[in-house]
């Protein structure tokens, strides 16, 4: 049974406004991380939708959230939908605005059948044609295209190749860069603390 499309991370309107304005003006307040083969040559087929991470699952209170834990700066959890569809497990890492505490960047990796699906969420106000430039140990950074921008947030989604997952589990540094409508970039230094353990848990 195809899993119904559910809002993945549900960024608050305030969060979207904070980063959208900052991107447009080229000014950012301090951000902090909230603990919780080249992909371009991997499987870029249309991923099946994944459910929201446990902490963002607000529209389906009957769903069963289980096995929540933390691997370093990455949170882990599983959702068993009340409609009887297959359980999905995922890890997530996010950044908060230091002043407003609003989520301004979130990366989730979820198991969907035999595949691992990566989803990045940002507020609007980004140059969509630049995508998210990810530097995660590949010979050169790769651009992950945005899939959609709706309701105050933009989303990029790809299936991860096995080679890239293995590389992620070993890399010592990951950065993700987004560009505002003025062309200026802002780089998130993504923590790799706990990433390898989280990926291993998704492989079980």
C-alpha positions as CSV (number, residue, x, y, z in Angstrom):
1,X,0.0,0.0,0.0
2,X,1.4,3.4,-1.0
3,X,2.2,5.5,2.0
4,X,0.2,8.7,1.9
5,X,1.9,12.0,1.6
6,X,2.3,13.7,5.0
7,X,4.1,17.0,5.7
8,X,7.6,15.9,6.6
9,X,8.9,18.6,9.0
10,X,6.2,21.3,9.3
11,X,8.4,24.3,9.8
12,X,6.5,27.0,11.6
13,X,5.6,30.2,9.7
14,X,7.8,32.2,12.1
15,X,10.7,30.0,11.2
16,X,10.2,30.5,7.5
17,X,10.0,34.2,8.0
18,X,13.2,34.4,10.0
19,X,15.4,32.7,7.4
20,X,13.6,34.0,4.4
21,X,14.2,37.6,5.5
22,X,17.8,36.9,6.4
23,X,18.5,35.2,3.1
24,X,17.0,38.1,1.2
25,X,19.0,40.7,3.2
26,X,22.2,38.7,3.4
27,X,22.2,39.0,7.2
28,X,22.0,36.1,9.7
29,X,21.7,35.9,13.4
30,X,23.8,33.2,15.1
31,X,22.6,29.7,14.5
32,X,23.1,26.7,16.7
33,X,22.8,23.0,16.0
34,X,20.0,21.2,17.8
35,X,21.2,17.7,18.9
36,X,18.7,15.4,18.2
37,X,29.5,6.9,-4.9
38,X,28.5,10.6,-5.4
39,X,24.7,11.0,-4.8
40,X,24.4,12.6,-8.2
41,X,25.4,9.3,-9.8
42,X,23.3,7.2,-7.4
43,X,19.6,6.5,-7.5
44,X,17.8,9.8,-8.3
45,X,14.5,8.2,-9.1
46,X,11.3,9.6,-7.5
47,X,11.4,8.6,-3.8
48,X,8.2,7.4,-2.2
49,X,6.9,9.8,0.4
50,X,8.0,9.3,4.0
51,X,6.1,10.2,7.1
52,X,7.1,13.0,9.4
53,X,9.7,12.5,12.1
54,X,8.2,11.6,15.5
55,X,8.6,15.1,16.9
56,X,6.8,16.7,13.9
57,X,4.0,14.2,13.6
58,X,1.1,16.4,14.7
59,X,-1.7,15.4,12.3
60,X,-1.9,11.7,13.2
61,X,-2.0,11.3,17.0
62,X,-3.0,7.7,16.7
63,X,0.2,6.7,15.0
64,X,2.6,4.7,17.2
65,X,6.0,6.4,17.9
66,X,8.6,4.0,19.1
67,X,12.3,3.4,19.7
68,X,13.2,7.0,20.1
69,X,16.8,7.6,21.0
70,X,19.7,9.8,20.3
71,X,23.0,9.2,18.5
72,X,25.2,12.1,19.2
73,X,23.7,15.1,17.5
74,X,21.2,13.0,15.5
75,X,17.8,12.0,16.8
76,X,16.3,8.6,15.9
77,X,12.7,7.4,15.9
78,X,10.2,5.1,14.3
79,X,6.6,5.7,13.3
80,X,4.1,2.9,12.8
81,X,1.1,4.5,11.1
82,X,-2.4,3.8,12.5
83,X,-3.6,3.0,8.9
84,X,-1.5,-0.2,9.0
85,X,1.1,0.8,6.5
86,X,4.7,-0.2,7.1
87,X,6.7,1.2,10.0
88,X,9.3,3.9,9.0
89,X,12.4,4.7,11.0
90,X,14.5,7.9,10.5
91,X,17.3,10.0,11.8
92,X,17.2,13.8,11.9
93,X,19.5,16.8,12.5
94,X,18.4,20.4,12.6
95,X,19.5,24.0,13.3
96,X,17.7,26.5,15.4
97,X,17.9,30.3,15.2
98,X,19.7,31.3,18.4
99,X,17.3,34.1,19.1
100,X,13.9,32.8,18.1
101,X,14.7,29.0,18.6
102,X,12.8,28.4,15.3
103,X,14.0,25.6,13.1
104,X,15.8,27.0,10.1
105,X,17.4,24.0,8.5
106,X,16.6,20.3,8.9
107,X,18.0,17.1,7.4
108,X,16.2,13.8,7.7
109,X,17.3,10.4,6.5
110,X,14.6,7.8,6.5
111,X,14.4,4.1,5.5
112,X,11.7,3.5,2.9
113,X,11.7,-0.2,2.0
114,X,15.1,-1.1,0.6
115,X,16.1,2.5,0.2
116,X,17.4,5.4,2.3
117,X,15.7,8.7,1.4
118,X,17.3,12.0,2.3
119,X,15.1,15.1,2.8
120,X,16.3,18.6,3.4
121,X,13.9,21.4,4.5
122,X,14.6,25.1,4.4
123,X,12.3,28.2,4.6
124,X,11.5,30.0,1.3
125,X,13.6,32.9,0.1
126,X,16.2,30.6,-1.5
127,X,17.5,30.5,-5.1
128,X,15.7,27.3,-6.1
129,X,17.8,26.8,-9.2
130,X,21.0,26.6,-7.0
131,X,19.6,23.8,-4.9
132,X,21.4,22.7,-1.7
133,X,25.1,22.4,-2.3
134,X,26.3,19.4,-0.2
135,X,30.0,18.8,0.6
136,X,30.2,15.4,2.3
137,X,33.4,13.9,1.3
138,X,32.8,13.6,-2.5
139,X,35.6,14.7,-4.8
140,X,33.7,18.0,-5.3
141,X,30.5,19.4,-3.8
142,X,27.2,18.3,-5.4
143,X,24.0,20.3,-5.9
144,X,20.8,18.6,-4.6
145,X,17.9,20.1,-6.5
146,X,14.9,21.5,-4.7
147,X,11.8,19.4,-5.4
148,X,9.1,21.9,-4.2
149,X,8.5,25.1,-2.3
150,X,5.0,25.2,-0.7
151,X,3.5,26.7,2.4
152,X,6.5,28.6,3.5
153,X,9.2,25.9,3.1
154,X,11.3,24.4,0.4
155,X,12.2,20.7,0.1
156,X,14.9,18.7,-1.6
157,X,14.6,14.9,-1.7
158,X,16.8,12.1,-3.2
159,X,17.3,8.4,-2.7
160,X,20.8,7.8,-1.4
161,X,23.1,5.3,-3.2
162,X,24.8,2.6,-1.1
163,X,28.2,4.1,-1.9
164,X,27.1,7.5,-0.7
165,X,25.7,6.1,2.5
166,X,29.0,4.3,3.2
167,X,30.9,7.6,2.6
168,X,28.6,9.5,4.9
169,X,29.2,7.0,7.7
170,X,33.0,7.7,7.4
171,X,33.2,11.4,6.6
172,X,34.6,13.8,9.1
173,X,32.9,16.9,7.8
174,X,29.7,17.8,6.2
175,X,28.5,21.2,5.0
176,X,25.3,22.3,3.3
177,X,25.1,25.6,1.6
178,X,21.9,27.4,0.5
179,X,21.7,30.7,-1.5
180,X,19.4,33.7,-0.9
181,X,17.6,35.5,-3.6
182,X,20.5,38.1,-3.6
183,X,22.9,35.3,-4.6
184,X,24.7,35.2,-1.2
185,X,25.3,31.8,0.3
186,X,25.0,30.6,3.8
187,X,26.7,27.4,5.0
188,X,25.5,25.0,7.7
189,X,28.2,23.0,9.3
190,X,26.4,19.7,9.8
191,X,27.5,17.7,12.8
192,X,28.7,14.2,12.0
193,X,28.7,13.2,15.7
194,X,26.4,10.1,15.8
195,X,25.7,10.1,12.1
196,X,27.5,6.8,11.5
197,X,25.7,5.1,14.4
198,X,22.4,6.5,13.2
199,X,22.9,5.2,9.7
200,X,23.9,1.8,11.1
201,X,20.6,1.8,13.1
202,X,18.6,2.5,9.9
203,X,20.3,-0.4,8.2
204,X,19.0,-2.9,10.8
